[in-house]
């Protein structure tokens, strides 16, 4: 309710990955012809994605992709910079949270913010969990879902639509092509989400 009223930011957070060949649920072919689905080598050709779905008055998916491993320091950087909007990088979090000996925050997010995330290994890593108090001081709460409950994380529906409805082609031959296809699919999803919210507001 607070998110819908614009007084609190509620953000569903998760990681996902895109490979050169994405799973194909079904396809079509002419009668008497076998459907052929291209398959590309996956070795060292995967794009990992950090994604967040902001809900409320201005719903918006945010994302950032990388070829490298997604670990706790990468997550902290994304939360601080992309979700909290903290000026500078995650390294300034202690100063923003405690000041210089004053034990008072010198910077705070414009609205209280709750980031909902699952119990993936990087999410529960000590390097991230140990920063919860500092994040709370700048107005960002980390809220962990119960184990084995992906249905409670709204961004899972975004990943499903992106991979099975909006992804333009099931196979790509290079990293750049995978990243471009992923951005195209996520932008389609963003337009759909924002369009639905605008229509709902006009109807209301």
Beta strands, then each sheet from edge to edge (+ up, - down):
strand 1: 8-18
strand 2: 47-55
strand 3: 60-66
strand 4: 112-117
strand 5: 140-144
sheet 1: 3+ 2- 1+ 4+ 5+
end
